[in-house]
């Protein structure tokens, strides 16, 4: 797991929470990869390439935040607390 966090999956406790948690993990990993690529290319890319990488990182950030919000909403609305996943 690239970011050093575990994905907790429950055994049937709340399949939708599990799905949203995995979706969030994947979106966060994609954001981290986009930021790493942007950082790696600073100073060696053309302005046009930099702007494309910056936009890709920004889009990944938005997707990650949206995935996090969906997970939080699921937990709040259905009381399927993430800490109770096994």
Secondary structure in CASP SS format (residue, H / E / C, confidence):
PFRMAT SS
TARGET T0000
AUTHOR 0000-0000-0000
METHOD secondary structure of the structure
MODEL  1
X C 1.00
X C 1.00
X C 1.00
X C 1.00
X C 1.00
X C 1.00
X C 1.00
X C 1.00
X C 1.00
X C 1.00
X C 1.00
X C 1.00
X C 1.00
X C 1.00
X H 1.00
X H 1.00
X H 1.00
X H 1.00
X H 1.00
X H 1.00
X H 1.00
X H 1.00
X H 1.00
X H 1.00
X H 1.00
X H 1.00
X H 1.00
X H 1.00
X H 1.00
X H 1.00
X H 1.00
X H 1.00
X H 1.00
X H 1.00
X H 1.00
X H 1.00
X H 1.00
X H 1.00
X H 1.00
X H 1.00
X H 1.00
X C 1.00
X C 1.00
X C 1.00
X C 1.00
X C 1.00
X H 1.00
X H 1.00
X H 1.00
X H 1.00
X H 1.00
X H 1.00
X H 1.00
X H 1.00
X H 1.00
X H 1.00
X H 1.00
X H 1.00
X H 1.00
X H 1.00
X H 1.00
X H 1.00
X H 1.00
X H 1.00
X H 1.00
X H 1.00
X H 1.00
X H 1.00
X H 1.00
X H 1.00
X H 1.00
X H 1.00
X H 1.00
X H 1.00
X H 1.00
X H 1.00
X H 1.00
X H 1.00
X C 1.00
X C 1.00
X C 1.00
X H 1.00
X H 1.00
X H 1.00
X C 1.00
X C 1.00
END
